[in-house]
Amino acid sequence: MAAPEMDETTRTALEAAAFRRLVEHLRERTDVQNIDMMNLAGFCRNCLSRWYREGAEARGIALADPDAREIIYGMPYKEWQARHQTEATPEQKARFAAANPGH
């Protein structure tokens, strides 16, 4: 079944709702580490915050990286790291390095 046709405003509203739900989900799932997301999906919360900042810049809105991260994390990034981030295992680091050479 094909997706229903919809006007641009409706499509944008649905995309925004999905984005907000994704951000909410990531805020709830503090057990999921960014390195796990990178290893499985090729992006993480930091990538999402960068894309958000880039979207703002494309619209002439200046948004610093720390501010974009706070929008995604729901708190300052350093606070999130202190509360929720664990040290990556050697296996996680090796998988990341293999999948992202030069990163």
C-alpha positions, -999 to 999 in steps of 0.1 A, spaced: 0 0 0 14 34 -10 16 62 15 -13 86 12 -8 118 -6 -7 148 16 1 185 14 35 198 23 23 213 56 9 180 68 40 161 57 62 186 76 40 183 107 42 145 107 79 146 102 83 170 131 61 148 153 83 118 144 114 138 152 101 149 186 92 113 194 126 101 184 143 128 206 119 118 235 128 82 231 165 88 231 162 109 262 143 80 279 168 54 268 199 67 286 211 31 288 218 32 251 252 46 246 262 67 216 289 43 205 262 15 204 241 37 182 271 45 159 280 9 157 245 -2 148 230 27 129 258 49 119 246 79 138 241 90 174 227 118 195 256 140 186 249 135 149 213 143 154 222 175 172 246 185 144 219 179 118 196 201 139 222 229 140 228 225 103 191 228 97 190 260 118 220 275 99 204 267 66 175 289 77 198 317 89 195 308 126 228 308 145 229 278 169 260 268 187 268 231 190 264 230 228 229 246 224 219 221 197 231 192 219 211 205 249 180 205 227 186 168 218 199 156 252 174 176 273 203 189 294 238 202 289 259 175 272 285 175 300 258 168 325 244 139 303 279 124 300 284 126 338 250 110 345 247 84 317 278 78 297 300 48 304 334 40 291 333 22 258 346 -13 259 376 -23 238 352 -43 216 329 -13 210 359 9 202 373 -17 177 339 -21 160 336 17 157 372 20 143 365 -7 117 332 9 106 345 45 107 381 46 95 396 81 101 368 93 123 
